[in-house]
Amino acid sequence: MDDKSINKPDIREFESLFRRMQPQLFAFCRKYVDDEECARDIVQECFIGLWEHYDDSIHSYESYLFRSVHNRCLSFIRSQKVGATYYEDVVRWRIREIELHPEEPAPLADLYVKELHGMVHRIVEKLPAKCRQIFEMSRYRGMKNQEIATLLGLSVRTVEVQIYNALKIFKTAFNDYLLILLIIFFAFR
């Protein structure tokens, strides 16, 4: 038996701590992080960190969690600044390239666009049948939600929910590509 498993807090106590502290920590995190989903992830990671590295020497779980959230928020802000600096550097580089060689294509951007188109196609193919049908009618054919609902005999709300679900799947899939997407759509225009 592992020594650390002996020192783990009782699961019920931990759940109680989570229910009690999560709303406060989330509100605290939102003061630093604008993105609600990122704030939830940061708080969740702090609780996971507490569970994984539980130590009897921690005097106050509350203080530990607030300090952890604060530190992770600062790390998140730093990473955002690094990403923004990188983006600005790429934009400056691309502007200089266009000024020197305006007639040349942007092969890197073309490669990224081709890869992203492939990803979009694969994601659309994996959507549930009804969701895929509604998404394609909305995004590829440019149909309004009311038109889709009437044509398929569904409520407008059902159509909206299906489109929302598809976009949520896309958001999750493209989360790692966000910086690349920003660069492509703003720097390589």
N, C-alpha and C positions, 0 to 999 in steps of 0.2 A: 504494500500500500504506500502510496506517495505521501511524503510528509506534508506537502502543500494541501492535499485534499483534507487532511485532518484540520487544518486551520481555516478552511473555507467557512464563511458565515452560513447560517441556516438559510435555506432558499426562501422560506416564508418571510424571514426578517429582511432579506435582500429585496424581495418583491415589494414589501411594505415601504422600504426605503425608496425604491424606484417610484412607486405611486405617489409618495409624499414629496419627493424632491424633483422629479422630472419636470413638472410645470414651472417651478421656480427657475430651474437651470435653463430650461428652454427660453423663458423670458429674458434671463440674464444674457444668454448667448445671442439672442436677437438684437441686443443693443450693439453688438459688434458685427454680426453677420446679417446681411439683408435677405439672403435666400433662406426661406423657411425650411426647405428640404435639407439644405446643408446644415442648418442649425440643429434640426432633429438628429441628423447623422452624427454631428459632433457630440451631442449629449449622449446618444446611444454608445458611441465609442468610449466615452468617459466611464460609463457604467460597466461596460465590458472590461475596460482596463482595471477598474476597481475589483471586479470579480476575479479576473485572472491574476492580479497581483495583490490579492488580499494579504494584509499583514496585521498581526496583532498590535504592532506599534502605532498604527493609525489611531490618533486620539479622537478625531472628529471626522466622520464620513462626510458630513456636510461641507466642512472646510476643504477637505481633500477634493471633493467633487467640484466645488466652485473654483478652486485653484486649477484643476485639470481642465475644466471648460474654458477658463480664462486663457490658459496656455495654448490650448488647441485653437481657440479663436485667433490668437496672435499668429500662430503658425499658418492658419488659413489665410489671414490677411496678407502675411508675407508672401505666400505662394501666389495669391492673386496679383500682388504687385510685380512679382517676378514674371508671371504670365503676361501682364500688361506691358512690362518693359520689353519682353521678347517680341510681343506683337508690334510695338512701336518700332523696334529695330528692324523687323521684317518689312514693315510698311516703308520705312526710310530706304531700305535696301532695294525694294521693288520700285519705288519712285525713281531712284537713281538709275536703275536698270532700264526703266522705260525712257527716261530722258536720254540715255546714251544709245539705246537700241530700240526705238519705238516700234519698229516693224517686226521684231522677233516675237514669236509666241512664248508663252510661259509654260514650259514642259512640266515643271513640278506641279503647277496648279492644275494642268490638264490631267496629270496622273492622279492627283487627289480627287478631282471631280469624277474621274472614271471609277475609282475605288468606291467613292461614296454612292454613286449611282448603282453600283453592284450591290452595296449593302442595302440600299433602299429596296431594290428589287427582291433581295433575299428576305428581308423583313416582311414586305408585303405578302410574299408567297407563304410565309409562316403564320400570317394572321388567320383566325378562325374564318370560315367561309363567308358568313353573313357580314362580319366586321370588314373583311377584305372587299366584298362587293360594295358596301356602303362607302368605304374609304376611297376606292377607285372611282366611284361615281362622283364623289365630292371633289377629290383632288385632281384626278386625271381628266374627267369630263367637265369639270367646272359647274356641276349641278348644285342648286341650292338645297338646303335641308328639307324644305317643304316639298320640293319636286321629288326628291328621293323617297320621302315618306309616302307621298301619294302613289308613286310608281310601284313601290314594294308593299303597299298596304300596311304601313307601320305608323306609329305616332312620331311626331317630330322629335319628341324627347328621346325615343329609342334611337333615332338616327344620331342625335347629338351625343348620346352616351357611347354609341359604337365608335364614332369619330374620336371622342375623347379617349376611349380605351386604346385605339390604334396610336394616337399621338403619344400616349403615356408609354407604350411599348417602344416607339421611336426614341423618345427622350431617354429612356433607360439604355437603349442600344447605342445611342450617339453621345452619351455622357463623356466618354473618353476622347471623343473627336471634337469636342466643343471648341477648343483652341484652334484646331485645324480649320473648322468651319468658319470661324471668325476671320481667320487669315484669308481664306479663299474668297469669301463673299465681300470683304472690305478691302483687302490689299491687292487682290488680283483682278480687279474690275476693269 
